[in-house]
Amino acid sequence: MALDGIVIKSLVDELQQCIGARIHKIHQPTNQELVFGIRGNGMSGKLLLSANPTYPRVHFTNATYINPLEAPMFCMLMRKYCEGGVIERITQVGRERIIHIDVRHRDEVGDTSFKRIIVELMGRHSNIILIDPDTNTVHDGIQHVTPAVSSYRIVMPGSSYTPPPEQNKLDPLAVNTKEQFTDALHRDDEQASVTSKTLVGSFSGFSPLLANEIIYRAITKQHDQWLDATERPLQLDGQLRVDHIDDLWSSFKHMMETVQQQQFRPMIVKETARDKQYFSVVALTHIDGSFTEYRAVSEVLEAFYGDKAERDTVKQRAGDLIRFVTNEISKNEQKLVKLQHTYDEAQDADRYRIMGELITAYMHQIKRGDESVDLVNYYDENGAILHVLLDPQLTPSENAQRYFKRYTKQKNSQVSVMEQIELTNRELEYFSTLLQQLELASLSDIEEIREELVAGGYLRERVKKGAKRKKSNKPQLLCYTSSEGIDIYVGKNNLQNEYVTNRLANSNDTWLHTKDIPGSHVVIRSNEFGNPTLEEAAMLAAYYSQAKSSSMVPVDYTLIRHVKKPSGAKPGFVIYDQQKTVYITPDEEKLKALPHTVK
């Protein structure tokens, strides 16, 4: 990946359509992200501003975000100064990863004021800062930077805004002649072996990925064209090098002209050798792999970052649930071992009965005070001698009764232990299913799983003061449309599984689930469908299961009327019959291509 200055340039060019539009809503779904609702000037959409230290970005988004019940303080500040404001200008600072969004806003008394939103996309130093451009005063930042954190600058309310340290590199779009180019490289025509490190150190906004592409095109003398693997130049020490400045200048000039003319090719390239993905706004011909082109830069960033960022956010929000469920699985596994040991011991119950009967049969040979006796075991075919321990304080009859009581106790314990083993196995299966659901959960799914655990008595309810919990009988459901135009519903947690199977589906709809593997309930909402729909539904069942990364996953399917929930069973648990089984290998790309929405 490479969120460099050239990608930011293409992004700012794309964002120009926001000029003249109004920020009608501002939300802060996480500590590091803002979502603007943009309307007007012929457009309507959502703009994501993220200062996530791992995935910083700005782009239009179609994703659904879950907002907290109470807006954070920074969100309230942004609403005060920017909500309802008109976007006047969006610019990039040089070729740096810094974007300025200038907003014209009317305050409470109707006076016009101007504010500037500064988005710094710099890894762990990323930030979103609101300033007054007239006085250069910081209203606040989504991340505070105190003197204890940085000796270079402070980002706190009331402080003066100081930009990040300058790189003292040349803007590549300002280079018009070969002489400027060679001067920036600090080289003359006789000096050779320019590497990506040289270009990155000389020009602002250059990533190693882009620098390698320019060098590769200089070597091959090709522009925007992929070569066969046999025609590719050798890489030296894992780094491309070029010896001829003329070729490098030609490649550099062509690339910058493409950028100036906004002739971008947003794409994601998947490297074959390392199964690694990169995104770019120019063709990455030096990478041997497959590529997918997109219509806009925002689509690339959404496709590349969206799932990764959401997974990280989900892990943070669900951290306590994952720990709780993991601990419950561990406790039940240990309990199962102990119960199995108790059951194995109870298997010796018949031995105590035999001892009691032998004492009764040979009572005339035993005296009170004996500590043991050797008796012929007439139950044994060979008549083996059985050594029987006695309590010298008891009579022979009392010793016999003692063994009979032990027999009865052990025999009765077998039944209760087997019941406990069955209950523990159910708990183990239940929490294993929850763990699988948490791994695939979205932010809204997490809260539903938490509600389920609260309802089951496993967790205490967490309610903030003054906050009223909104409860709905209908959860949000993921719905795919098959290639035949048929709706396929997927339950991603037990509450959704319950609703999909027991309330949404009709008796003649088809129900699918992975065979003996924790996973989602999937329902095909139609009486008639072809093999493509069945295959896609089975693939969804396999993908949303513990066997997501496996091949040839067994998936059972049957009509809804053959699916029943036992009385008193936990949420999501069902039994079914008259099923058939298909074997399917999940194909993530194929599933992503299916139209889907949340209903």
C-alpha positions as CSV (number, residue, x, y, z in Angstrom):
1,M,0.0,0.0,0.0
2,A,1.1,3.6,-0.5
3,L,-0.9,6.6,0.7
4,D,1.6,9.0,-0.7
5,G,1.4,12.6,-1.8
6,I,0.4,11.6,-5.4
7,V,-2.5,9.5,-4.1
8,I,-3.5,12.5,-1.9
9,K,-3.3,14.8,-5.0
10,S,-5.7,12.5,-6.9
11,L,-8.0,12.3,-3.8
12,V,-8.1,16.1,-3.4
13,D,-8.9,16.4,-7.1
14,E,-11.8,14.0,-6.6
15,L,-13.0,15.9,-3.5
16,Q,-13.4,19.1,-5.5
17,Q,-17.0,18.1,-6.2
18,C,-17.7,19.0,-2.6
19,I,-17.0,22.7,-3.2
20,G,-20.2,24.6,-2.7
21,A,-21.9,21.7,-0.9
22,R,-23.1,21.8,2.7
23,I,-22.0,19.7,5.7
24,H,-25.5,18.8,7.0
25,K,-24.5,16.1,9.5
26,I,-21.4,15.3,11.5
27,H,-20.9,12.1,13.5
28,Q,-17.9,10.6,15.3
29,P,-18.4,6.8,15.3
30,T,-15.0,6.1,16.9
31,N,-12.3,8.0,18.8
32,Q,-10.3,8.7,15.6
33,E,-13.0,9.1,12.8
34,L,-15.5,11.7,11.6
35,V,-18.2,11.1,9.1
36,F,-19.6,14.1,7.3
37,G,-23.0,14.0,5.5
38,I,-22.5,16.2,2.4
39,R,-25.4,17.6,0.4
40,G,-25.9,20.2,-2.2
41,N,-24.3,21.4,-5.4
42,G,-25.6,18.3,-7.2
43,M,-24.2,15.8,-4.8
44,S,-25.2,13.8,-1.8
45,G,-23.0,11.4,0.2
46,K,-20.8,10.7,3.2
47,L,-17.2,11.8,3.6
48,L,-15.0,9.8,6.0
49,L,-12.1,11.6,7.8
50,S,-9.9,9.1,9.7
51,A,-6.9,9.7,11.9
52,N,-6.6,6.0,12.6
53,P,-2.9,5.4,13.3
54,T,-2.9,2.3,11.2
55,Y,-5.3,3.2,8.5
56,P,-5.4,7.0,8.2
57,R,-7.5,8.2,5.2
58,V,-10.0,10.5,3.7
59,H,-12.6,9.4,1.1
60,F,-16.2,9.1,0.2
61,T,-17.9,6.1,1.8
62,N,-21.0,4.0,1.5
63,A,-20.3,2.1,4.7
64,T,-22.7,2.0,7.7
65,Y,-21.3,3.4,10.9
66,I,-22.7,2.9,14.4
67,N,-22.6,6.1,16.4
68,P,-22.3,6.3,20.2
69,L,-25.4,7.2,22.2
70,E,-23.6,10.4,23.4
71,A,-21.5,12.4,20.9
72,P,-17.9,12.9,22.0
73,M,-16.8,16.4,22.9
74,F,-14.8,16.8,19.6
75,C,-17.8,15.9,17.6
76,M,-19.9,18.5,19.5
77,L,-17.3,21.1,18.7
78,M,-17.3,20.2,15.0
79,R,-21.1,20.4,15.0
80,K,-21.0,23.8,16.6
81,Y,-18.5,25.3,14.1
82,C,-19.0,23.3,10.9
83,E,-22.4,21.6,10.8
84,G,-24.6,23.5,8.3
85,G,-21.5,25.2,6.9
86,V,-20.6,25.4,3.2
87,I,-17.3,23.9,1.9
88,E,-15.4,26.7,0.2
89,R,-12.1,25.0,-0.7
90,I,-10.2,21.7,-0.4
91,T,-6.5,21.8,-1.0
92,Q,-3.3,19.8,-0.5
93,V,-0.3,21.3,1.2
94,G,2.4,20.9,-1.4
95,R,2.7,17.2,-2.0
96,E,2.4,16.4,1.7
97,R,-0.2,14.1,3.2
98,I,-2.0,17.1,4.6
99,I,-5.5,18.2,3.4
100,H,-7.1,21.6,4.2
101,I,-10.9,21.8,4.1
102,D,-12.1,25.5,4.4
103,V,-15.7,25.9,5.7
104,R,-17.9,29.0,5.7
105,H,-20.4,28.9,8.6
106,R,-23.0,31.1,10.3
107,D,-22.9,31.2,14.1
108,E,-25.9,31.5,16.5
109,V,-26.4,35.2,15.9
110,G,-26.1,34.9,12.1
111,D,-22.5,36.2,11.7
112,T,-20.4,34.5,9.0
113,S,-17.2,32.8,10.2
114,F,-14.6,30.7,8.5
115,K,-13.0,27.6,9.9
116,R,-10.3,25.2,8.5
117,I,-10.3,21.5,9.1
118,I,-6.8,20.1,8.8
119,V,-6.4,16.4,8.1
120,E,-2.9,15.1,8.7
121,L,-2.5,11.6,7.3
122,M,0.8,10.6,8.9
123,G,0.6,7.1,10.4
124,R,0.6,7.2,14.2
125,H,1.0,11.0,14.1
126,S,-2.3,11.4,12.1
127,N,-4.7,14.0,13.4
128,I,-7.8,16.0,12.5
129,I,-7.6,19.6,13.7
130,L,-10.0,22.5,13.7
131,I,-8.5,25.9,13.5
132,D,-9.5,29.6,13.0
133,P,-7.6,30.5,9.8
134,D,-7.6,34.2,10.6
135,T,-5.8,33.9,14.0
136,N,-4.2,30.4,13.4
137,T,-5.7,29.3,16.7
138,V,-6.5,25.7,17.4
139,H,-10.1,25.1,18.5
140,D,-9.3,21.4,19.2
141,G,-7.9,18.3,17.7
142,I,-9.2,14.7,17.6
143,Q,-5.8,13.8,19.1
144,H,-4.2,16.1,21.7
145,V,-0.5,16.6,21.4
146,T,1.0,17.9,24.7
147,P,4.6,19.1,25.4
148,A,5.1,15.7,27.1
149,V,4.4,14.0,23.7
150,S,6.1,16.4,21.3
151,S,8.7,19.1,21.9
152,Y,8.1,20.4,18.3
153,R,4.5,21.5,18.5
154,I,1.3,21.4,20.7
155,V,-2.2,20.6,19.5
156,M,-4.4,21.7,22.3
157,P,-7.4,24.1,22.5
158,G,-6.1,27.7,22.4
159,S,-2.7,26.9,21.1
160,S,-1.3,28.3,17.8
161,Y,-1.3,25.8,15.0
162,T,2.1,24.6,13.9
163,P,2.3,22.4,10.8
164,P,4.3,19.1,10.9
165,P,8.1,19.5,10.3
166,E,8.9,20.3,6.6
167,Q,10.7,17.6,4.6
168,N,12.7,20.1,2.6
169,K,12.0,18.1,-0.6
170,L,11.1,19.4,-4.0
171,D,7.5,19.3,-5.3
172,P,7.8,16.8,-8.2
173,L,4.9,18.6,-10.1
174,A,7.1,21.8,-10.0
175,V,9.9,20.1,-11.9
176,N,9.8,21.2,-15.6
177,T,13.3,20.6,-16.9
178,K,15.9,17.9,-16.9
179,E,18.4,20.3,-15.1
180,Q,15.9,20.8,-12.2
181,F,15.5,17.0,-12.1
182,T,19.2,16.2,-11.9
183,D,19.8,19.0,-9.4
184,A,17.1,17.6,-7.2
185,L,18.8,14.2,-7.3
186,H,22.2,15.9,-6.6
187,R,23.7,14.1,-9.5
188,D,25.1,14.8,-13.0
189,D,24.8,12.7,-16.1
190,E,27.9,10.7,-15.4
191,Q,26.7,9.4,-12.1
192,A,24.8,6.1,-12.2
193,S,22.6,3.7,-10.3
194,V,19.6,5.8,-9.1
195,T,17.4,3.8,-6.7
196,S,13.9,4.3,-5.3
197,K,15.6,5.6,-2.1
198,T,17.2,8.4,-4.1
199,L,13.8,9.5,-5.6
200,V,12.0,9.3,-2.2
201,G,14.7,11.4,-0.6
202,S,14.6,14.0,-3.3
203,F,10.9,14.6,-4.0
204,S,8.0,15.2,-1.7
205,G,5.0,12.9,-1.9
206,F,7.0,10.0,-3.4
207,S,6.6,6.5,-1.8
208,P,9.0,3.7,-2.5
209,L,6.2,2.0,-4.5
210,L,5.8,5.0,-6.9
211,A,9.6,5.4,-7.1
212,N,10.1,1.8,-8.1
213,E,7.4,2.2,-10.8
214,I,9.2,5.2,-12.3
215,I,12.5,3.4,-12.3
216,Y,11.0,0.3,-13.8
217,R,9.4,2.2,-16.6
218,A,12.8,3.9,-17.2
219,I,14.5,0.5,-17.6
220,T,11.8,-1.0,-19.8
221,K,11.1,2.2,-21.7
222,Q,7.4,1.4,-21.3
223,H,4.5,3.5,-20.0
224,D,1.4,2.0,-18.3
225,Q,2.1,-1.3,-20.0
226,W,2.6,-4.7,-18.3
227,L,5.4,-7.0,-19.6
228,D,5.5,-10.7,-19.4
229,A,7.5,-12.2,-16.6
230,T,10.3,-13.3,-19.0
231,E,10.7,-9.7,-20.1
232,R,11.0,-8.2,-16.7
233,P,14.4,-6.8,-15.6
234,L,16.2,-8.5,-12.8
235,Q,16.0,-6.9,-9.4
236,L,19.3,-6.2,-7.7
237,D,19.4,-6.7,-3.9
238,G,15.6,-6.5,-3.9
239,Q,15.7,-3.0,-5.3
240,L,15.3,-1.6,-8.9
241,R,18.2,0.5,-10.2
242,V,18.6,2.7,-13.3
243,D,21.9,3.8,-14.8
244,H,20.7,6.3,-17.4
245,I,19.4,9.7,-16.3
246,D,17.8,10.4,-19.7
247,D,15.6,7.4,-19.4
248,L,14.8,8.2,-15.8
249,W,13.9,11.8,-16.6
250,S,11.7,10.6,-19.5
251,S,9.8,8.2,-17.2
252,F,9.5,10.8,-14.4
253,K,8.3,13.5,-16.8
254,H,5.6,11.2,-18.3
255,M,4.4,10.2,-14.9
256,M,4.1,13.8,-13.6
257,E,2.3,14.9,-16.8
258,T,-0.2,12.1,-16.2
259,V,-0.7,13.3,-12.6
260,Q,-1.0,17.0,-13.7
261,Q,-3.6,16.0,-16.3
262,Q,-5.5,13.9,-13.7
263,Q,-5.2,10.8,-15.9
264,F,-5.4,8.5,-12.9
265,R,-5.9,4.8,-12.9
266,P,-7.1,3.9,-9.4
267,M,-6.4,0.2,-8.8
268,I,-5.6,-2.5,-6.3
269,V,-2.7,-4.8,-7.4
270,K,-2.3,-8.3,-5.9
271,E,1.3,-9.6,-6.0
272,T,1.4,-13.2,-7.1
273,A,4.6,-14.3,-5.3
274,R,3.8,-12.9,-1.8
275,D,0.0,-12.7,-2.0
276,K,0.3,-9.1,-0.9
277,Q,-1.9,-6.2,-2.0
278,Y,-1.1,-2.6,-3.0
279,F,-3.2,0.3,-4.1
280,S,-2.2,3.1,-6.4
281,V,-3.6,5.8,-8.8
282,V,-1.1,4.8,-11.5
283,A,-0.5,1.5,-13.1
284,L,2.0,-0.6,-11.0
285,T,3.6,-2.4,-14.0
286,H,6.7,-3.5,-12.0
287,I,4.6,-5.8,-9.8
288,D,3.9,-9.3,-11.2
289,G,0.3,-10.0,-10.3
290,S,-3.3,-9.3,-11.0
291,F,-5.0,-6.0,-10.7
292,T,-8.5,-4.6,-10.2
293,E,-9.3,-1.1,-11.5
294,Y,-11.9,1.2,-9.9
295,R,-13.7,4.3,-11.1
296,A,-12.6,6.6,-8.3
297,V,-9.9,6.8,-5.7
298,S,-12.5,6.7,-2.9
299,E,-13.6,3.3,-4.1
300,V,-10.0,2.0,-4.0
301,L,-9.5,3.3,-0.4
302,E,-12.9,1.9,0.7
303,A,-12.1,-1.5,-0.8
304,F,-8.5,-1.6,0.5
305,Y,-9.0,-0.1,4.0
306,G,-12.6,-0.6,4.8
307,D,-12.6,-4.2,6.0
308,K,-9.2,-3.9,7.7
309,A,-10.2,-0.8,9.6
310,E,-13.6,-2.2,10.7
311,R,-12.0,-5.5,11.9
312,D,-9.5,-3.5,14.1
313,T,-12.4,-1.4,15.4
314,V,-14.5,-4.4,16.1
315,K,-11.6,-6.1,17.9
316,Q,-11.2,-3.1,20.2
317,R,-15.0,-2.8,20.9
318,A,-15.3,-6.6,21.4
319,G,-12.1,-7.1,23.3
320,D,-13.9,-7.7,26.6
321,L,-16.4,-10.1,25.0
322,I,-13.7,-12.1,23.2
323,R,-11.8,-12.4,26.5
324,F,-15.0,-13.5,28.4
325,V,-16.0,-16.0,25.7
326,T,-12.4,-17.4,25.5
327,N,-12.3,-17.8,29.3
328,E,-15.7,-19.6,29.3
329,I,-14.4,-22.0,26.7
330,S,-11.3,-22.7,28.7
331,K,-13.4,-23.2,31.9
332,N,-15.7,-25.6,30.2
333,E,-12.9,-27.6,28.7
334,Q,-11.3,-28.0,32.1
335,K,-14.7,-28.9,33.6
336,L,-15.2,-31.5,30.9
337,V,-11.9,-33.2,31.7
338,K,-12.8,-33.4,35.4
339,L,-16.3,-34.8,34.7
340,Q,-14.9,-37.4,32.3
341,H,-12.5,-38.5,35.1
342,T,-15.4,-38.8,37.6
343,Y,-17.4,-40.8,35.0
344,D,-14.5,-43.1,34.4
345,E,-14.3,-43.7,38.2
346,A,-18.0,-44.4,38.3
347,Q,-17.6,-47.1,35.8
348,D,-16.1,-49.3,38.7
349,A,-19.5,-49.3,40.4
350,D,-20.1,-53.0,39.6
351,R,-16.9,-53.9,41.4
352,Y,-18.4,-52.6,44.7
353,R,-21.6,-54.6,44.2
354,I,-19.6,-57.8,43.6
355,M,-17.5,-57.1,46.8
356,G,-20.7,-56.6,48.8
357,E,-22.2,-59.8,47.5
358,L,-19.0,-61.9,48.1
359,I,-18.9,-60.6,51.7
360,T,-22.6,-61.7,52.1
361,A,-21.9,-65.1,50.6
362,Y,-18.8,-65.8,52.7
363,M,-19.9,-64.0,55.8
364,H,-19.3,-67.2,57.9
365,Q,-15.6,-66.9,57.1
366,I,-15.3,-63.2,58.2
367,K,-14.9,-61.9,61.8
368,R,-15.4,-58.5,63.2
369,G,-11.9,-56.9,63.4
370,D,-10.6,-58.3,60.1
371,E,-8.9,-55.7,58.0
372,S,-9.2,-57.6,54.7
373,V,-10.2,-61.0,53.4
374,D,-9.3,-63.0,50.2
375,L,-12.5,-64.5,48.6
376,V,-13.1,-66.7,45.6
377,N,-14.9,-64.5,43.0
378,Y,-17.6,-66.8,41.6
379,Y,-18.4,-64.2,38.9
380,D,-15.0,-64.8,37.4
381,E,-14.8,-67.7,34.9
382,N,-11.5,-68.8,36.3
383,G,-12.5,-68.4,39.9
384,A,-9.9,-65.7,40.7
385,I,-9.2,-64.7,44.2
386,L,-10.4,-61.1,45.1
387,H,-8.7,-59.2,47.8
388,V,-11.4,-57.3,49.7
389,L,-10.6,-54.5,52.2
390,L,-12.7,-54.3,55.4
391,D,-13.4,-51.8,58.1
392,P,-12.3,-53.6,61.4
393,Q,-14.8,-51.5,63.4
394,L,-17.8,-52.9,61.4
395,T,-19.5,-56.3,61.4
396,P,-19.3,-58.4,58.2
397,S,-22.9,-57.4,57.4
398,E,-22.1,-53.7,57.9
399,N,-19.1,-54.1,55.6
400,A,-21.3,-55.6,52.9
401,Q,-23.8,-52.8,53.3
402,R,-21.0,-50.3,53.1
403,Y,-20.0,-51.7,49.6
404,F,-23.6,-51.7,48.4
405,K,-24.1,-48.1,49.4
406,R,-20.9,-47.2,47.4
407,Y,-22.3,-49.1,44.5
408,T,-25.6,-47.3,44.6
409,K,-23.9,-43.9,44.9
410,Q,-21.5,-44.5,42.0
411,K,-24.3,-45.9,39.9
412,N,-26.5,-42.9,40.5
413,S,-23.6,-40.5,39.9
414,Q,-23.1,-41.9,36.4
415,V,-26.5,-40.5,35.3
416,S,-25.8,-37.1,36.8
417,V,-22.3,-36.9,35.5
418,M,-23.5,-37.8,32.0
419,E,-26.1,-35.0,32.3
420,Q,-23.3,-32.6,33.4
421,I,-21.1,-33.7,30.5
422,E,-23.9,-33.1,28.0
423,L,-24.7,-29.7,29.5
424,T,-20.9,-28.8,29.4
425,N,-20.6,-29.9,25.8
426,R,-23.6,-27.7,24.9
427,E,-22.0,-24.7,26.7
428,L,-18.7,-25.4,24.9
429,E,-20.5,-25.5,21.6
430,Y,-22.4,-22.4,22.4
431,F,-19.4,-20.3,23.3
432,S,-17.4,-21.7,20.4
433,T,-20.2,-20.4,18.2
434,L,-20.1,-17.0,19.9
435,L,-16.4,-16.8,19.3
436,Q,-16.8,-17.6,15.6
437,Q,-19.5,-14.9,15.5
438,L,-17.3,-12.3,17.1
439,E,-14.6,-13.0,14.6
440,L,-17.0,-12.1,11.8
441,A,-19.0,-9.5,13.6
442,S,-19.7,-5.9,12.6
443,L,-20.0,-3.1,15.2
444,S,-23.8,-3.5,15.3
445,D,-23.4,-7.3,15.7
446,I,-21.3,-6.8,18.8
447,E,-24.0,-5.1,20.7
448,E,-26.5,-7.8,19.8
449,I,-24.1,-10.5,21.1
450,R,-23.6,-8.5,24.3
451,E,-27.4,-8.3,24.7
452,E,-27.7,-12.0,24.2
453,L,-25.1,-12.7,27.0
454,V,-26.9,-10.2,29.3
455,A,-30.2,-11.9,28.6
456,G,-28.6,-15.3,29.3
457,G,-27.4,-14.1,32.7
458,Y,-23.7,-14.4,31.7
459,L,-23.0,-10.6,31.8
460,R,-24.4,-7.6,33.7
461,E,-26.2,-5.0,31.7
462,R,-24.1,-1.9,31.0
463,V,-26.3,1.2,30.9
464,K,-24.9,4.8,31.0
465,K,-26.6,7.3,33.3
466,G,-29.4,9.1,31.5
467,A,-29.1,6.8,28.5
468,K,-32.2,4.8,27.5
469,R,-31.6,1.6,25.7
470,K,-33.4,1.2,22.4
471,K,-34.6,-2.3,22.0
472,S,-35.9,-3.6,18.7
473,N,-37.6,-7.0,17.9
474,K,-36.0,-6.9,14.4
475,P,-32.2,-7.0,14.2
476,Q,-30.4,-5.6,11.1
477,L,-29.9,-8.5,8.7
478,L,-27.4,-9.0,6.0
479,C,-29.2,-9.7,2.7
480,Y,-27.4,-10.9,-0.5
481,T,-29.0,-11.0,-3.9
482,S,-28.1,-14.2,-5.9
483,S,-27.1,-14.1,-9.5
484,E,-30.7,-15.3,-10.2
485,G,-32.1,-12.2,-8.4
486,I,-33.2,-14.1,-5.2
487,D,-32.8,-12.8,-1.7
488,I,-30.5,-14.8,0.6
489,Y,-30.5,-13.8,4.3
490,V,-27.5,-14.4,6.6
491,G,-27.7,-14.4,10.4
492,K,-24.3,-13.3,11.8
493,N,-25.1,-13.9,15.5
494,N,-27.6,-15.9,17.5
495,L,-30.2,-13.2,17.7
496,Q,-30.1,-12.8,14.0
497,N,-30.2,-16.6,13.5
498,E,-33.3,-16.8,15.6
499,Y,-35.0,-14.1,13.7
500,V,-34.0,-15.4,10.2
501,T,-35.0,-19.0,10.9
502,N,-38.0,-18.7,13.3
503,R,-39.7,-15.4,12.2
504,L,-38.6,-14.2,8.8
505,A,-38.5,-17.4,6.8
506,N,-41.6,-19.2,5.4
507,S,-42.1,-22.9,5.7
508,N,-41.1,-23.6,2.1
509,D,-38.0,-21.4,2.2
510,T,-34.6,-23.3,2.1
511,W,-32.4,-23.3,5.2
512,L,-28.6,-23.9,5.1
513,H,-25.9,-24.5,7.8
514,T,-22.5,-25.9,7.9
515,K,-22.6,-29.6,8.9
516,D,-21.3,-30.1,12.5
517,I,-19.4,-26.7,12.3
518,P,-20.4,-23.5,14.2
519,G,-21.7,-21.0,11.7
520,S,-24.5,-18.8,10.5
521,H,-28.1,-19.7,9.6
522,V,-28.7,-18.9,5.9
523,V,-32.1,-18.7,4.3
524,I,-33.1,-18.6,0.6
525,R,-36.3,-16.6,0.5
526,S,-37.9,-18.4,-2.4
527,N,-39.8,-21.6,-3.3
528,E,-38.1,-22.0,-6.6
529,F,-34.4,-21.4,-7.5
530,G,-31.6,-22.9,-9.6
531,N,-28.2,-24.4,-8.8
532,P,-26.4,-21.0,-9.0
533,T,-28.5,-19.7,-6.0
534,L,-28.0,-22.9,-4.0
535,E,-24.3,-22.8,-4.7
536,E,-24.1,-19.1,-3.6
537,A,-26.1,-19.7,-0.5
538,A,-24.0,-22.7,0.5
539,M,-20.9,-20.6,-0.1
540,L,-22.3,-17.9,2.2
541,A,-23.0,-20.5,4.9
542,A,-19.4,-21.8,4.6
543,Y,-17.9,-18.3,4.5
544,Y,-19.8,-17.2,7.6
545,S,-18.6,-20.2,9.6
546,Q,-15.6,-21.5,11.5
547,A,-14.6,-23.2,8.3
548,K,-14.2,-19.9,6.4
549,S,-10.7,-20.7,5.3
550,S,-11.2,-24.4,4.5
551,S,-12.0,-26.1,1.2
552,M,-14.8,-28.5,0.4
553,V,-16.9,-27.4,3.4
554,P,-20.0,-29.6,4.0
555,V,-23.2,-27.6,4.1
556,D,-26.6,-29.1,5.0
557,Y,-29.7,-27.7,3.5
558,T,-33.4,-28.5,4.1
559,L,-36.8,-26.8,4.1
560,I,-37.6,-24.5,7.0
561,R,-40.5,-26.7,8.0
562,H,-38.0,-29.4,8.9
563,V,-36.0,-27.1,11.2
564,K,-37.1,-27.0,14.9
565,K,-35.9,-25.3,18.0
566,P,-36.0,-27.6,21.1
567,S,-37.9,-26.3,24.1
568,G,-35.5,-24.4,26.4
569,A,-32.6,-24.5,23.9
570,K,-30.2,-21.6,23.8
571,P,-30.6,-18.8,21.1
572,G,-29.6,-20.0,17.7
573,F,-29.7,-23.8,18.5
574,V,-31.9,-25.9,16.3
575,I,-32.4,-29.5,15.2
576,Y,-33.3,-30.5,11.6
577,D,-33.9,-33.5,9.4
578,Q,-34.5,-34.6,5.8
579,Q,-31.4,-32.6,4.9
580,K,-29.1,-32.9,1.9
581,T,-25.4,-32.0,1.9
582,V,-23.3,-30.1,-0.6
583,Y,-19.6,-29.5,-0.5
584,I,-18.4,-26.0,-1.3
585,T,-15.2,-23.9,-1.1
586,P,-15.7,-20.3,-0.1
587,D,-14.7,-17.7,-2.7
588,E,-14.5,-14.3,-1.0
589,E,-14.1,-12.4,-4.3
590,K,-17.2,-14.0,-5.7
591,L,-19.2,-13.2,-2.6
592,K,-18.1,-9.6,-2.6
593,A,-19.3,-9.3,-6.2
594,L,-22.8,-10.3,-5.1
595,P,-25.1,-7.3,-4.4
596,H,-25.7,-7.1,-0.7
597,T,-27.2,-4.7,1.8
598,V,-28.4,-4.5,5.5
599,K,-32.1,-4.7,5.9
